[in-house]
């Protein structure tokens, strides 16, 4: 019998709660599949698909439709959704990429993401994955809601950064109160993530708190 997941752990619910960038490849495939079969749930079917391609999305995308149909639980409708998603990804990859923003100072972070965060009624915690030239590789929403060390787990924070082969990361979150002063929890979360980054050789360059038109930089304030 397929394992039943709590609503908040299901890929589709996690996607709406945290955004698609927070999901791993298996979870994203499960969302595309929608449902499982009598033998496997959607997550298990996604795991089988990935395993058949040695864990490579590129290899999986290169498989023709009839090959996908050989996977237990994948019929024509599910295979068609997968093929369509892979083709969309290929076309997206062929489009010209916009200029990659570069972070030189905390103000660059505020200008890049501040407009999206400053008026939110709840806290959002993001990471910016940077390359060796401090260019932003990816902006990842890690969690939404009150900032808490039990919610902002190093595994969730660094997983996307490692996948992007980031040289370092910048943490960003907002204070709906309008006061950018770091709280005790902000400091605790930052200490935890800085320590994890040191173990992974993936440094945390800064933690920027956005609050209205103001911001606080942990690096500038000497809090890292």
N, CA, C and O of each residue as an XYZ file, in Angstrom:
896
protein
N       0.849     -1.195      0.000
C       0.000      0.000      0.000
C       0.884      1.245      0.000
O       1.842      1.300      0.772
N       0.599      2.261     -0.846
C       1.410      3.479     -0.862
C       1.398      4.173      0.488
O       0.379      4.172      1.178
N       2.524      4.767      0.872
C       2.632      5.501      2.127
C       1.863      6.814      2.038
O       2.042      7.592      1.101
N       0.993      7.049      3.042
C       0.215      8.281      3.064
C       1.025      9.381      3.740
O       1.555      9.183      4.833
N       1.119     10.531      3.095
C       1.856     11.667      3.635
C       0.897     12.670      4.236
O      -0.236     12.811      3.776
N       1.356     13.375      5.276
C       0.570     14.491      5.802
C       0.412     15.537      4.705
O       1.271     15.669      3.833
N      -0.700     16.286      4.756
C      -0.994     17.257      3.696
C       0.172     18.203      3.457
O       0.496     18.509      2.310
N       0.823     18.681      4.555
C       1.875     19.680      4.391
C       3.155     19.087      3.818
O       4.045     19.829      3.402
N       3.262     17.744      3.791
C       4.455     17.095      3.242
C       4.271     16.680      1.788
O       5.238     16.275      1.143
N       3.053     16.770      1.256
C       2.815     16.371     -0.120
C       3.420     17.387     -1.076
O       3.366     18.590     -0.820
N       3.998     16.908     -2.181
C       4.701     17.825     -3.087
C       3.862     19.012     -3.543
O       4.346     20.144     -3.555
N       2.604     18.763     -3.919
C       1.792     19.877     -4.423
C       1.556     20.913     -3.339
O       1.609     22.114     -3.603
N       1.291     20.448     -2.099
C       1.081     21.384     -1.002
C       2.368     22.124     -0.666
O       2.332     23.318     -0.368
N       3.511     21.430     -0.711
C       4.797     22.084     -0.465
C       5.092     23.125     -1.545
O       5.654     24.182     -1.259
N       4.709     22.818     -2.797
C       4.931     23.763     -3.888
C       4.172     25.062     -3.629
O       4.730     26.148     -3.787
N       2.903     24.956     -3.232
C       2.110     26.168     -2.998
C       2.548     26.886     -1.730
O       2.431     28.108     -1.636
N       3.056     26.130     -0.748
C       3.458     26.740      0.516
C       4.824     27.403      0.423
O       5.037     28.475      0.990
N       5.761     26.761     -0.299
C       7.141     27.234     -0.319
C       7.625     27.697     -1.685
O       8.662     28.351     -1.789
N       6.875     27.359     -2.741
C       7.314     27.690     -4.093
C       8.023     26.512     -4.743
O       8.577     25.666     -4.042
N       8.016     26.440     -6.083
C       8.588     25.283     -6.782
C      10.082     25.114     -6.565
O      10.588     23.994     -6.637
N      10.806     26.207     -6.300
C      12.257     26.089     -6.132
C      12.630     25.327     -4.868
O      13.764     24.867     -4.738
N      11.688     25.187     -3.928
C      11.980     24.460     -2.685
C      11.876     22.946     -2.855
O      12.302     22.198     -1.975
N      11.314     22.485     -3.978
C      11.119     21.058     -4.203
C      12.321     20.449     -4.910
O      12.957     21.097     -5.742
N      12.629     19.195     -4.573
C      13.697     18.504     -5.293
C      13.122     17.890     -6.572
O      11.923     17.986     -6.833
N      13.995     17.258     -7.366
C      13.573     16.738     -8.668
C      12.484     15.682     -8.525
O      11.537     15.652     -9.311
N      12.617     14.828     -7.535
C      11.620     13.776     -7.335
C      10.253     14.372     -7.027
O       9.237     13.901     -7.539
N      10.224     15.415     -6.185
C       8.955     16.036     -5.834
C       8.333     16.753     -7.025
O       7.118     16.700     -7.213
N       9.159     17.425     -7.833
C       8.639     18.113     -9.016
C       8.059     17.108    -10.009
O       7.003     17.350    -10.595
N       8.742     15.992    -10.198
C       8.208     14.951    -11.083
C       6.887     14.412    -10.535
O       5.961     14.139    -11.299
N       6.802     14.260     -9.217
C       5.570     13.767     -8.607
C       4.408     14.717     -8.856
O       3.281     14.276     -9.078
N       4.678     16.032     -8.819
C       3.628     17.017     -9.119
C       3.153     16.853    -10.553
O       1.954     16.914    -10.822
N       4.093     16.643    -11.481
C       3.722     16.436    -12.881
C       2.894     15.168    -13.055
O       1.921     15.151    -13.810
N       3.284     14.110    -12.354
C       2.557     12.842    -12.468
C       1.150     12.969    -11.893
O       0.207     12.361    -12.401
N       1.016     13.755    -10.843
C      -0.300     13.988    -10.247
C      -0.726     12.913     -9.280
O      -0.954     13.189     -8.102
N      -0.836     11.690     -9.763
C      -1.264     10.575     -8.925
C      -0.349      9.385     -9.172
O       0.392      9.336    -10.154
N      -0.420      8.443     -8.268
C       0.344      7.219     -8.434
C      -0.502      6.128     -9.057
O      -1.420      6.383     -9.836
N      -0.164      4.916     -8.691
C      -0.913      3.763     -9.198
C      -1.283      2.889     -8.017
O      -1.069      3.268     -6.866
N      -1.831      1.730     -8.297
C      -2.175      0.807     -7.217
C      -0.959      0.354     -6.439
O      -1.052      0.084     -5.242
N       0.194      0.268     -7.111
C       1.414     -0.201     -6.459
C       2.200      0.919     -5.789
O       2.743      0.728     -4.701
N       2.266      2.077     -6.424
C       3.131      3.144     -5.943
C       2.382      4.472     -5.914
O       1.495      4.720     -6.731
N       2.762      5.332     -4.944
C       2.236      6.694     -4.991
C       3.058      7.500     -5.985
O       4.006      6.983     -6.576
N       2.697      8.773     -6.173
C       3.367      9.589     -7.179
C       4.851      9.778     -6.858
O       5.680      9.786     -7.768
N       5.194      9.929     -5.574
C       6.593     10.099     -5.199
C       7.416      8.851     -5.514
O       8.539      8.950     -6.008
N       6.856      7.685     -5.226
C       7.573      6.444     -5.509
C       7.735      6.246     -7.016
O       8.780      5.787     -7.475
N       6.700      6.592     -7.782
C       6.799      6.486     -9.242
C       7.860      7.432     -9.779
O       8.623      7.078    -10.678
N       7.905      8.648     -9.218
C       8.936      9.609     -9.625
C      10.326      9.073     -9.302
O      11.261      9.249    -10.083
N      10.458      8.424     -8.157
C      11.749      7.841     -7.763
C      12.180      6.755     -8.745
O      13.359      6.657     -9.088
N      11.231      5.946     -9.193
C      11.525      4.890    -10.166
C      11.964      5.499    -11.494
O      12.909      5.023    -12.123
N      11.268      6.554    -11.915
C      11.642      7.227    -13.162
C      13.068      7.768    -13.094
O      13.857      7.585    -14.021
N      13.386      8.434    -11.992
C      14.730      8.988    -11.843
C      15.786      7.887    -11.800
O      16.853      8.014    -12.401
N      15.479      6.810    -11.086
C      16.435      5.704    -10.987
C      16.703      5.083    -12.350
O      17.821      4.652    -12.630
N      15.675      5.035    -13.202
C      15.850      4.456    -14.537
C      16.780      5.288    -15.409
O      17.296      4.810    -16.420
N      16.991      6.558    -15.000
C      17.884      7.451    -15.740
C      19.122      7.776    -14.918
O      19.779      8.790    -15.154
N      19.444      6.911    -13.945
C      20.611      7.092    -13.077
C      20.567      8.429    -12.335
O      21.599      9.045    -12.069
N      19.343      8.862    -12.009
C      19.173     10.087    -11.246
C      19.337     11.366    -12.038
O      19.332     12.454    -11.462
N      19.484     11.255    -13.360
C      19.739     12.425    -14.206
C      18.463     12.885    -14.899
O      17.846     12.119    -15.638
N      18.067     14.132    -14.665
C      16.914     14.689    -15.366
C      17.197     14.819    -16.857
O      16.305     14.620    -17.682
N      18.430     15.149    -17.201
C      18.787     15.288    -18.613
C      18.599     13.952    -19.346
O      18.059     13.916    -20.452
N      19.047     12.862    -18.721
C      18.887     11.544    -19.348
C      17.415     11.140    -19.415
O      16.962     10.535    -20.387
N      16.683     11.488    -18.358
C      15.255     11.165    -18.357
C      14.540     11.926    -19.466
O      13.684     11.366    -20.151
N      14.886     13.204    -19.647
C      14.242     14.021    -20.678
C      14.565     13.522    -22.080
O      13.802     13.764    -23.015
N      15.683     12.830    -22.234
C      16.083     12.338    -23.549
C      15.380     11.033    -23.921
O      15.475     10.585    -25.064
N      14.684     10.427    -22.978
C      14.021      9.154    -23.269
C      12.751      9.398    -24.078
O      11.998     10.320    -23.767
N      12.499      8.604    -25.097
C      11.276      8.770    -25.889
C      10.048      8.308    -25.114
O      10.153      7.594    -24.117
N       8.884      8.730    -25.593
C       7.632      8.392    -24.925
C       7.435      6.912    -24.663
O       7.062      6.540    -23.550
N       7.674      6.044    -25.657
C       7.468      4.614    -25.416
C       8.317      4.064    -24.273
O       7.916      3.115    -23.598
N       9.495      4.663    -24.055
C      10.342      4.220    -22.946
C       9.720      4.614    -21.605
O       9.762      3.845    -20.644
N       9.142      5.819    -21.549
C       8.499      6.258    -20.312
C       7.314      5.366    -19.962
O       7.035      5.118    -18.789
N       6.625      4.889    -20.988
C       5.441      4.047    -20.768
C       5.785      2.696    -20.159
O       4.906      2.005    -19.643
N       7.042      2.320    -20.215
C       7.453      1.043    -19.627
C       7.562      1.115    -18.107
O       7.680      0.087    -17.440
N       7.523      2.324    -17.564
C       7.601      2.495    -16.116
C       6.255      2.192    -15.481
O       5.226      2.707    -15.918
N       6.261      1.366    -14.462
C       5.019      1.010    -13.777
C       4.333      2.259    -13.245
O       4.958      3.073    -12.565
N       3.065      2.410    -13.549
C       2.297      3.556    -13.072
C       2.298      4.747    -13.994
O       1.650      5.750    -13.698
N       3.017      4.668    -15.119
C       3.064      5.774    -16.075
C       2.315      5.375    -17.339
O       2.789      4.550    -18.121
N       1.140      5.969    -17.529
C       0.367      5.731    -18.740
C       0.564      6.851    -19.739
O       1.447      7.693    -19.571
N      -0.246      6.863    -20.766
C      -0.071      7.844    -21.837
C      -0.271      9.276    -21.343
O       0.462     10.177    -21.749
N      -1.245      9.490    -20.481
C      -1.509     10.853    -20.000
C      -0.333     11.391    -19.185
O       0.080     12.536    -19.366
N       0.202     10.566    -18.294
C       1.331     11.010    -17.476
C       2.583     11.170    -18.318
O       3.339     12.125    -18.140
N       2.804     10.245    -19.227
C       3.973     10.359    -20.104
C       3.889     11.623    -20.957
O       4.899     12.282    -21.203
N       2.678     11.955    -21.406
C       2.498     13.168    -22.210
C       2.828     14.415    -21.397
O       3.444     15.343    -21.922
N       2.429     14.455    -20.124
C       2.748     15.604    -19.279
C       4.259     15.736    -19.093
O       4.806     16.838    -19.120
N       4.918     14.602    -18.906
C       6.372     14.635    -18.746
C       7.055     15.127    -20.017
O       7.947     15.973    -19.959
N       6.637     14.597    -21.166
C       7.234     15.000    -22.439
C       7.020     16.490    -22.707
O       7.917     17.180    -23.192
N       5.823     16.973    -22.384
C       5.531     18.392    -22.583
C       6.401     19.254    -21.664
O       6.908     20.294    -22.085
N       6.574     18.824    -20.412
C       7.397     19.590    -19.469
C       8.853     19.622    -19.917
O       9.510     20.659    -19.829
N       9.358     18.485    -20.398
C      10.748     18.437    -20.858
C      10.950     19.331    -22.085
O      11.983     19.986    -22.217
N       9.964     19.354    -22.975
C      10.086     20.188    -24.169
C      10.035     21.672    -23.804
O      10.769     22.481    -24.371
N       9.169     22.021    -22.858
C       9.123     23.409    -22.397
C      10.458     23.815    -21.777
O      10.946     24.920    -22.014
N      11.048     22.919    -20.981
C      12.342     23.216    -20.372
C      13.415     23.410    -21.435
O      14.267     24.290    -21.307
N      13.375     22.586    -22.491
C      14.363     22.714    -23.566
C      14.204     24.046    -24.291
O      15.196     24.708    -24.598
N      12.965     24.442    -24.566
C      12.733     25.719    -25.254
C      13.132     26.899    -24.375
O      13.674     27.892    -24.860
N      12.857     26.779    -23.076
C      13.253     27.830    -22.149
C      14.774     27.981    -22.136
O      15.296     29.095    -22.109
N      15.477     26.845    -22.155
C      16.931     26.881    -22.148
C      17.520     27.526    -23.385
O      18.637     28.042    -23.349
N      16.769     27.499    -24.490
C      17.274     28.089    -25.735
C      17.011     29.591    -25.808
O      17.582     30.281    -26.653
N      16.147     30.102    -24.925
C      15.881     31.536    -24.922
C      17.071     32.292    -24.336
O      17.815     31.764    -23.508
N      17.232     33.517    -24.774
C      18.311     34.341    -24.238
C      18.100     34.613    -22.760
O      16.978     34.871    -22.325
N      19.184     34.554    -21.982
C      19.110     34.796    -20.551
C      19.288     36.281    -20.263
O      20.135     36.928    -20.880
N      18.518     36.826    -19.349
C      18.713     38.228    -18.968
C      20.044     38.406    -18.250
O      20.654     37.437    -17.798
N      20.476     39.629    -18.153
C      21.727     39.916    -17.454
C      21.643     39.435    -16.007
O      20.646     39.667    -15.323
N      22.701     38.764    -15.549
C      22.723     38.225    -14.193
C      23.119     39.316    -13.203
O      24.188     39.912    -13.334
N      22.256     39.584    -12.203
C      22.606     40.623    -11.231
C      23.830     40.232    -10.413
O      24.053     39.055    -10.130
N      24.618     41.232    -10.037
C      25.827     41.014     -9.257
C      25.702     41.739     -7.930
O      25.257     42.885     -7.875
N      26.101     41.057     -6.858
C      25.992     41.620     -5.521
C      27.355     42.142     -5.082
O      28.298     41.371     -4.904
N      27.448     43.449     -4.910
C      28.696     44.065     -4.463
C      28.590     44.594     -3.034
O      29.598     44.746     -2.343
N      27.363     44.874     -2.598
C      27.133     45.448     -1.270
C      25.709     45.106     -0.845
O      24.897     44.711     -1.682
N      25.390     45.251      0.447
C      24.037     44.931      0.926
C      22.937     45.683      0.191
O      21.838     45.159      0.014
N      23.227     46.914     -0.238
C      22.216     47.677     -0.966
C      21.798     47.000     -2.250
O      20.654     47.142     -2.681
N      22.716     46.256     -2.877
C      22.369     45.521     -4.095
C      21.323     44.452     -3.800
O      20.436     44.200     -4.616
N      21.431     43.824     -2.627
C      20.446     42.817     -2.217
C      19.081     43.471     -2.041
O      18.068     42.960     -2.518
N      19.069     44.610     -1.349
C      17.801     45.320     -1.119
C      17.164     45.745     -2.426
O      15.945     45.661     -2.579
N      17.981     46.205     -3.380
C      17.432     46.624     -4.674
C      16.926     45.432     -5.482
O      15.964     45.555     -6.240
N      17.570     44.288     -5.322
C      17.192     43.106     -6.100
C      15.891     42.479     -5.617
O      15.044     42.094     -6.423
N      15.737     42.378     -4.309
C      14.623     41.592     -3.776
C      13.710     42.399     -2.859
O      12.647     41.924     -2.460
N      14.126     43.622     -2.525
C      13.363     44.420     -1.570
C      11.930     44.696     -1.980
O      11.028     44.640     -1.145
N      11.705     44.995     -3.261
C      10.354     45.325     -3.726
C       9.382     44.176     -3.499
O       8.191     44.399     -3.280
N       9.886     42.952     -3.551
C       9.013     41.776     -3.381
C       8.755     41.467     -1.913
O       7.764     40.815     -1.583
N       9.637     41.931     -1.028
C       9.542     41.532      0.375
C       9.007     42.620      1.297
O       8.398     42.316      2.323
N       9.228     43.885      0.946
C       9.025     44.948      1.940
C       7.583     45.089      2.398
O       7.353     45.504      3.534
N       6.599     44.761      1.564
C       5.193     44.965      1.953
C       4.450     43.665      2.247
O       3.227     43.669      2.384
N       5.173     42.562      2.344
C       4.509     41.293      2.634
C       3.974     41.278      4.067
O       4.617     41.813      4.970
N       2.793     40.667      4.285
C       2.233     40.624      5.644
C       2.858     39.529      6.509
O       2.668     39.519      7.725
N       3.601     38.607      5.891
C       4.261     37.530      6.634
C       5.743     37.508      6.260
O       6.151     38.082      5.251
N       6.539     36.834      7.091
C       7.964     36.731      6.812
C       8.231     35.677      5.728
O       7.612     34.614      5.711
N       9.153     35.993      4.837
C       9.671     35.030      3.877
C      11.185     34.970      4.049
O      11.847     35.993      4.226
N      11.716     33.757      3.994
C      13.158     33.561      4.141
C      13.702     33.041      2.814
O      13.292     31.982      2.341
N      14.629     33.793      2.216
C      15.210     33.453      0.918
C      16.706     33.223      1.056
O      17.334     33.675      2.014
N      17.264     32.515      0.087
C      18.712     32.503     -0.061
C      19.039     32.893     -1.491
O      18.333     32.526     -2.430
N      20.118     33.639     -1.638
C      20.661     33.969     -2.942
C      21.923     33.140     -3.124
O      22.887     33.297     -2.375
N      21.920     32.260     -4.115
C      23.099     31.459     -4.427
C      23.977     32.252     -5.383
O      23.512     32.697     -6.432
N      25.250     32.430     -5.023
C      26.160     33.277     -5.796
C      27.287     32.449     -6.417
O      27.706     31.430     -5.868
N      27.765     32.915     -7.575
C      28.928     32.268     -8.182
C      30.205     32.939     -7.669
O      30.136     33.783     -6.775
N      31.347     32.584     -8.211
C      32.631     33.099     -7.727
C      32.805     34.590     -7.996
O      33.676     35.227     -7.404
N      31.975     35.159     -8.891
C      32.037     36.590     -9.191
C      30.892     37.360     -8.532
O      30.579     38.490     -8.907
N      30.276     36.713     -7.536
C      29.178     37.318     -6.770
C      27.950     37.607     -7.615
O      27.164     38.495     -7.286
N      27.780     36.860     -8.706
C      26.567     36.967     -9.513
C      25.527     35.999     -8.965
O      25.865     34.908     -8.506
N      24.255     36.404     -9.015
C      23.172     35.597     -8.461
C      22.835     34.460     -9.427
O      22.408     34.686    -10.559
N      23.037     33.251     -8.952
C      22.675     32.076     -9.735
C      21.195     31.743     -9.586
O      20.542     31.307    -10.534
N      20.678     31.958     -8.367
C      19.295     31.564     -8.100
C      18.802     32.224     -6.820
O      19.548     32.365     -5.851
N      17.552     32.621     -6.831
C      16.869     33.133     -5.640
C      15.892     32.048     -5.199
O      14.982     31.687     -5.945
N      16.081     31.531     -3.992
C      15.280     30.396     -3.519
C      14.466     30.805     -2.299
O      15.019     31.287     -1.311
N      13.154     30.611     -2.369
C      12.301     30.780     -1.192
C      12.431     29.522     -0.335
O      12.088     28.426     -0.778
N      12.924     29.683      0.889
C      13.144     28.544      1.776
C      11.916     28.268      2.625
O      11.481     27.123      2.746
N      11.357     29.319      3.214
C      10.174     29.122      4.051
C       9.374     30.415      4.107
O       9.892     31.504      3.860
N       8.112     30.264      4.437
C       7.220     31.422      4.586
C       6.522     31.297      5.930
O       6.015     30.228      6.270
N       6.493     32.372      6.690
C       5.919     32.345      8.024
C       6.936     32.864      9.019
O       7.979     33.385      8.624
N       6.648     32.728     10.313
C       7.565     33.232     11.330
C       8.908     32.532     11.217
O       8.975     31.312     11.065
N       9.983     33.318     11.292
C      11.331     32.759     11.207
C      11.624     31.984     12.481
O      11.537     32.522     13.585
N      11.974     30.710     12.315
C      12.223     29.839     13.444
C      13.280     28.831     13.046
O      13.254     28.304     11.934
N      14.217     28.559     13.954
C      15.320     27.650     13.618
C      14.827     26.252     13.295
O      15.501     25.511     12.580
N      13.647     25.874     13.817
C      13.117     24.549     13.513
C      12.573     24.486     12.090
O      12.465     23.401     11.519
N      12.224     25.651     11.504
C      11.698     25.690     10.143
C      12.800     25.905      9.124
O      12.773     25.320      8.041
N      13.780     26.753      9.471
C      14.875     27.055      8.556
C      15.995     26.055      8.826
O      16.968     26.372      9.509
N      15.852     24.856      8.290
C      16.829     23.792      8.529
C      17.972     23.930      7.532
O      17.730     24.197      6.355
N      19.223     23.752      7.982
C      20.352     23.863      7.049
C      20.209     23.004      5.801
O      20.665     23.398      4.728
N      19.589     21.849      5.923
C      19.417     20.982      4.758
C      18.611     21.676      3.675
O      18.961     21.603      2.497
N      17.529     22.353      4.065
C      16.681     23.040      3.093
C      17.402     24.264      2.509
O      17.242     24.584      1.331
N      18.188     24.933      3.339
C      18.862     26.145      2.892
C      19.970     25.823      1.896
O      20.095     26.476      0.860
N      20.779     24.803      2.222
C      21.973     24.550      1.419
C      21.742     23.591      0.251
O      22.578     23.496     -0.647
N      20.616     22.882      0.258
C      20.383     21.918     -0.819
C      20.386     22.594     -2.190
O      21.044     22.123     -3.118
N      19.647     23.704     -2.313
C      19.587     24.401     -3.604
C      20.935     25.017     -3.947
O      21.334     25.017     -5.112
N      21.645     25.543     -2.945
C      22.946     26.161     -3.199
C      23.945     25.132     -3.713
O      24.728     25.417     -4.619
N      23.913     23.942     -3.135
C      24.811     22.871     -3.575
C      24.445     22.443     -4.994
O      25.327     22.192     -5.816
N      23.152     22.360     -5.280
C      22.714     21.967     -6.625
C      23.163     22.968     -7.676
O      23.413     22.600     -8.824
N      23.267     24.238     -7.285
C      23.705     25.287     -8.215
C      25.221     25.421     -8.267
O      25.749     26.244     -9.015
N      25.927     24.609     -7.469
C      27.386     24.716     -7.367
C      27.782     26.132     -6.960
O      28.728     26.703     -7.504
N      27.052     26.691     -6.002
C      27.288     28.061     -5.557
C      28.628     28.176     -4.841
O      29.083     27.236     -4.189
N      29.249     29.339     -4.975
C      30.492     29.621     -4.256
C      30.200     30.148     -2.859
O      31.050     30.064     -1.973
N      29.006     30.689     -2.657
C      28.592     31.209     -1.370
C      27.136     31.635     -1.439
O      26.534     31.641     -2.513
N      26.574     31.989     -0.299
C      25.162     32.364     -0.278
C      24.965     33.629      0.557
O      25.777     33.962      1.420
N      23.868     34.317      0.274
C      23.397     35.426      1.089
C      21.993     35.079      1.561
O      21.148     34.683      0.759
N      21.742     35.224      2.847
C      20.425     34.979      3.425
C      19.637     36.289      3.412
O      20.192     37.359      3.664
N      18.357     36.195      3.121
C      17.516     37.394      3.074
C      16.146     37.049      3.661
O      15.548     36.035      3.299
N      15.657     37.888      4.556
C      14.253     37.756      4.942
C      13.707     39.127      5.318
O      14.460     40.089      5.471
N      12.401     39.200      5.465
C      11.737     40.486      5.731
C      11.143     40.522      7.130
O      10.856     39.484      7.725
N      10.964     41.727      7.641
C      10.257     41.977      8.890
C       8.997     42.783      8.571
O       9.099     43.983      8.314
N       7.822     42.170      8.579
C       6.592     42.929      8.302
C       6.357     44.075      9.283
O       5.595     44.994      8.983
N       6.999     44.033     10.450
C       6.819     45.086     11.461
C       7.356     46.429     11.001
O       6.967     47.468     11.533
N       8.262     46.416      9.998
C       8.884     47.646      9.544
C      10.181     47.976     10.255
O      10.836     48.965      9.925
N      10.561     47.153     11.237
C      11.797     47.362     11.991
C      12.813     46.294     11.557
O      12.574     45.106     11.773
N      13.942     46.692     10.949
C      14.909     45.705     10.464
C      15.883     45.194     11.525
O      16.805     44.444     11.204
N      15.688     45.592     12.788
C      16.597     45.151     13.847
C      16.541     43.634     14.003
O      15.451     43.081     14.155
N      17.680     42.948     13.971
C      17.668     41.478     14.105
C      17.135     41.051     15.466
O      17.519     41.610     16.493
N      16.254     40.064     15.471
C      15.744     39.508     16.718
C      16.701     38.438     17.231
O      17.655     38.064     16.550
N      16.435     37.955     18.430
C      17.252     36.861     18.980
C      17.153     35.629     18.093
O      18.140     34.917     17.906
N      15.970     35.373     17.545
C      15.796     34.214     16.662
C      16.548     34.411     15.353
O      17.132     33.467     14.821
N      16.536     35.641     14.831
C      17.311     35.940     13.621
C      18.787     35.606     13.834
O      19.432     35.000     12.978
N      19.305     36.013     14.990
C      20.714     35.776     15.294
C      20.998     34.285     15.454
O      22.026     33.788     14.995
N      20.079     33.579     16.108
C      20.281     32.140     16.331
C      20.277     31.383     15.008
O      21.125     30.522     14.773
N      19.306     31.713     14.138
C      19.232     31.063     12.829
C      20.499     31.344     12.026
O      21.039     30.448     11.377
N      20.969     32.586     12.071
C      22.162     32.955     11.311
C      23.386     32.198     11.810
O      24.172     31.691     11.010
N      23.554     32.119     13.137
C      24.693     31.374     13.696
C      24.669     29.924     13.246
O      25.701     29.355     12.890
N      23.472     29.326     13.265
C      23.327     27.927     12.862
C      23.717     27.728     11.403
O      24.401     26.763     11.063
N      23.282     28.644     10.545
C      23.546     28.499      9.119
C      24.993     28.837      8.771
O      25.572     28.221      7.876
N      25.575     29.798      9.461
C      26.991     30.109      9.237
C      27.844     28.904      9.610
O      28.780     28.558      8.889
N      27.525     28.259     10.740
C      28.274     27.069     11.164
C      28.125     25.936     10.160
O      29.094     25.242      9.852
N      26.902     25.747      9.645
C      26.683     24.698      8.641
C      27.445     25.012      7.363
O      28.021     24.118      6.744
N      27.450     26.278      6.967
C      28.187     26.670      5.775
C      29.682     26.426      5.905
O      30.343     26.063      4.932
N      30.215     26.625      7.103
C      31.641     26.363      7.325
C      31.956     24.883      7.172
O      32.996     24.515      6.626
N      31.055     24.036      7.656
C      31.259     22.593      7.520
C      31.200     22.158      6.060
O      31.921     21.251      5.642
N      30.337     22.812      5.292
C      30.150     22.456      3.886
C      31.103     23.205      2.959
O      31.081     22.994      1.746
N      31.940     24.081      3.523
C      32.818     24.940      2.720
C      31.990     25.763      1.736
O      32.361     25.930      0.574
N      30.860     26.275      2.229
C      29.955     27.084      1.424
C      29.581     28.293      2.283
O      28.581     28.258      3.001
N      30.372     29.351      2.214
C      30.234     30.451      3.172
C      28.938     31.240      3.043
O      28.390     31.416      1.955
N      28.476     31.704      4.187
C      27.366     32.659      4.238
C      27.986     34.054      4.243
O      28.601     34.452      5.232
N      27.832     34.797      3.155
C      28.448     36.109      3.023
C      27.722     37.187      3.822
O      28.337     38.135      4.311
N      26.401     37.028      3.948
C      25.638     38.069      4.637
C      24.239     37.543      4.936
O      23.792     36.555      4.353
N      23.569     38.212      5.842
C      22.145     38.010      6.101
C      21.529     39.400      6.107
O      21.853     40.222      6.964
N      20.646     39.662      5.158
C      20.043     40.984      5.007
C      18.573     40.908      5.412
O      17.826     40.066      4.911
N      18.169     41.784      6.312
C      16.772     41.863      6.751
C      16.144     43.085      6.101
O      16.624     44.206      6.269
N      15.065     42.858      5.355
C      14.332     43.930      4.678
C      13.127     44.318      5.531
O      12.370     43.452      5.969
N      12.948     45.608      5.766
C      11.787     46.082      6.533
C      11.354     47.424      5.964
O      11.978     48.452      6.228
N      10.288     47.406      5.188
C       9.864     48.637      4.533
C      10.959     49.140      3.615
O      11.471     48.387      2.787
N      11.322     50.406      3.754
C      12.371     50.994      2.930
C      13.749     50.889      3.587
O      14.726     51.434      3.074
N      13.826     50.194      4.715
C      15.101     50.056      5.422
C      15.579     48.610      5.376
O      14.812     47.693      5.082
N      16.849     48.431      5.670
C      17.379     47.072      5.760
C      18.548     47.051      6.725
O      19.168     48.079      6.994
N      18.839     45.866      7.240
C      20.003     45.641      8.091
C      20.850     44.537      7.495
O      20.329     43.499      7.087
N      22.144     44.754      7.443
C      23.100     43.761      6.955
C      23.892     43.216      8.132
O      24.546     43.975      8.847
N      23.837     41.896      8.340
C      24.619     41.286      9.418
C      26.111     41.506      9.195
O      26.859     41.735     10.145
N      26.544     41.436      7.929
C      27.963     41.610      7.628
C      28.424     43.018      7.985
O      29.464     43.194      8.620
N      27.654     44.011      7.579
C      28.014     45.402      7.858
C      27.982     45.696      9.357
O      28.795     46.466      9.868
N      27.026     45.068     10.057
C      26.890     45.300     11.495
C      27.849     44.463     12.334
O      27.858     44.570     13.560
N      28.661     43.626     11.674
C      29.607     42.780     12.399
C      28.969     41.651     13.179
O      29.480     41.242     14.222
N      27.838     41.138     12.670
C      27.090     40.104     13.380
C      27.306     38.699     12.827
O      26.763     37.739     13.373
N      28.080     38.559     11.765
C      28.312     37.212     11.201
C      29.422     36.521     11.991
O      29.778     35.382     11.688
